[in-house]
Amino acid sequence: MEDGLVLRLDHVSKSFLKLEGTDTTHAVSQVDLELHGGEFVSVVGMSGCGKSTLLRLIAGLIAPTSGTITLNGTAITGPSPSRGMVFQKPTLFPWLNVEQNISFSLRMQKKYRGNRDKVERMLRLIGLEEFRRDYPPQLSGGMAQRVALVRTLINEPDILLLDEPLGALDAFTRMNMQDEILTMWRARRQLVIMVTHDIDEAIYMGTRVLVMETRPGRIREEIPIALDYPRNRSSTQFVAYRNHILEMLHYGSRE
């Protein structure tokens, strides 16, 4: 992982034509952003503010309507293994079992034989050793999402894009996975960009939080999180960040 990794968005906008008529939806408008290797960037905002669109633009799954996205000075024009993405809903191969789904990319790259221990470690991480031979239709939603998450993590991409990756998990598993993701991130120091509706999760994990506003989607504020890891969710500073972000999203206290 190169410390010099730089991801730049310059005046990026994305619009979608509505199914009926000629009106367009402005999902993202005039976003200027610079991100670096080693950062863990959390993105929060109301539904429909363009958070997921932003991730898809960076992943190269869709192209901007205007503006440019570059990685180390080279334009992003399509998907790449160096940018791994975990979607809101698990996207597993239904004809492969849990172990085969996790190891799929390693097998395609002919790297499985030397990385079997990594597959085992990932199975232990998500607590599914006993389900290694089960297929996606046999899994609960939370179990399937855990498989989808580690299937991306096992590739160690330079940029990890997380679109509400833990939303389907129960509270305790979610907190454990937060810590495990942070442990892997701190070991590699790649760039992580995570969309979440959980304000505490955004603060707990992020080196900075981007607060987005809607219609059109744009970044309202960038908030550096000046807290050491591991973080105390009940500390005065943590609560102050939470209150500030809630105020930004118009959910602060009302007198």
Secondary structure as GFF3:
##gff-version 3
##sequence-region A 1 255
A	DSSP	beta_strand	6	17	.	.	.	ID=ss1
A	DSSP	beta_strand	24	36	.	.	.	ID=ss2
A	DSSP	beta_strand	40	45	.	.	.	ID=ss3
A	DSSP	alpha_helix	51	59	.	.	.	ID=ss4
A	DSSP	beta_strand	66	71	.	.	.	ID=ss5
A	DSSP	beta_strand	74	75	.	.	.	ID=ss6
A	DSSP	beta_strand	83	86	.	.	.	ID=ss7
A	DSSP	alpha_helix	98	108	.	.	.	ID=ss8
A	DSSP	three_ten_helix	113	115	.	.	.	ID=ss9
A	DSSP	alpha_helix	116	125	.	.	.	ID=ss10
A	DSSP	three_ten_helix	129	131	.	.	.	ID=ss11
A	DSSP	three_ten_helix	136	138	.	.	.	ID=ss12
A	DSSP	alpha_helix	141	153	.	.	.	ID=ss13
A	DSSP	beta_strand	159	163	.	.	.	ID=ss14
A	DSSP	alpha_helix	171	188	.	.	.	ID=ss15
A	DSSP	beta_strand	191	195	.	.	.	ID=ss16
A	DSSP	alpha_helix	199	205	.	.	.	ID=ss17
A	DSSP	beta_strand	208	213	.	.	.	ID=ss18
A	DSSP	beta_strand	218	224	.	.	.	ID=ss19
A	DSSP	alpha_helix	236	248	.	.	.	ID=ss20
###
